[in-house]
């Protein structure tokens, strides 16, 4: 791995996790915009007390008050309209795609920046108008406030034009699917460039003291950097038993501590930093996209399954989703093969005191394709596309992916046999299954 890529992934995962959560809060950016707006009004007043050495143009108080009044009245209306449009788009995204995609739609930067601009302009005009009416400015202050007002007005116009273009797409199925694919692909690429999130592979022969939690929920994030420091502090090894995305209960271990300094007989002695280890696991009621590539696959599959329901009957969307899944998995496998060929897989992990299981190809395929295979079995075009997808994935040189493709191809054919009515349709699907089996046989014979 390059030094630049390594330094990027050395950023504590908890920081990236909370930055993503902040992006999902609609009030953060408007609050920052309000603070900047009030600061701009104050700056205009400060200019009055500075000797500039030049004569500034005179701006009448009436003209400035009129501009600020118009801006304050219009910005409140536009901000209210923007909130209503965004809520409608969010409801549409949850209804047409899946509710699990909602956090990605809320985090849309263009919409948040537009809303922040409108609210900030409203606050700016109100505070500026109040300051002007109370004699806060003289000639220089009015001129500076006039220039700032023109600048704010130009930002509002640009933000509005850009926002109108985005709101026309926000909440549409294609836009939501693209958002989910981007998030899922980013998580997959992180795992490809940093296998096991920088941790060591699990040694199944190791046994140690198991650490449990009383909380129930999904593992949203794990602070591997802190786990590394804790393991070094107590001279031990920490095996993560519950990876990001896993649903944990009090009877399932979060981690297992192995005391490297102890003898074999006492290697499972109790850890002295149990509470600190528990604190490195962020547990919540829902899964998140950042460190959980399987969740992205689940959400993509849910979108396809809803499109294949009898109420929607949109096989075209399912076919597009299948293409997206093939694209992501092919890219992930390609990066993994490149890293392996370059010897990056044998490099020393970032966290040599923490162990984590590898990302399972079978689990990824199950999350991505099982529901589509089941729900699309009665549609010939979906059956053909899913078999073509498995053919493509089995031919990219990844043995695990080829085995998973073969397994699910057989499952898809068995579903198709039960759901398709015409024998001719079944034979079409069978021909694709035969091609995949021939590829698998040829691969085995060449070894």
Secondary structure, 3 states (H helix, E strand, C coil): CCHHHHHHHCCCHHHHHHHHHHHCCHHHHHHHHHHHHHHHHHHHHHHCCCCCCCCCCCCCHHHHHHHHHHHHHHHHHHHHHHHHHHHHHHHHHHHHCCHHHHHHHHCCHHHHHHHHHHHHHHHHHHHHHHHHHCCCCCHHHHHHHHHHHHHHHHHHHHHHHHHHHHHCCCCCHHHHHHHHHHHHHHHHHHHHHCHHHHEECCCCCCCCEEECCCCCEEEEEECHHHHHHHHHHCCEEEEECCCCCCEECCCCCCEEEEECCCCCCCCCCCCCCHHHHHHCEEEECCCCCCCCHHHHHHHHHHHHHHHHCCCCCCHHHHHHHHHHHHHHHHHHHHHHHHHHHCCHHHCCCCEEEEECCCCCHHHHHHHHHHHHHHHCCCCHHHHHHHHHHHHHHHCCCCHHHHHHHHHHHHHHHHHHHHHCCCHHHHHHHHHHHHHHHHHHHHHHHCC
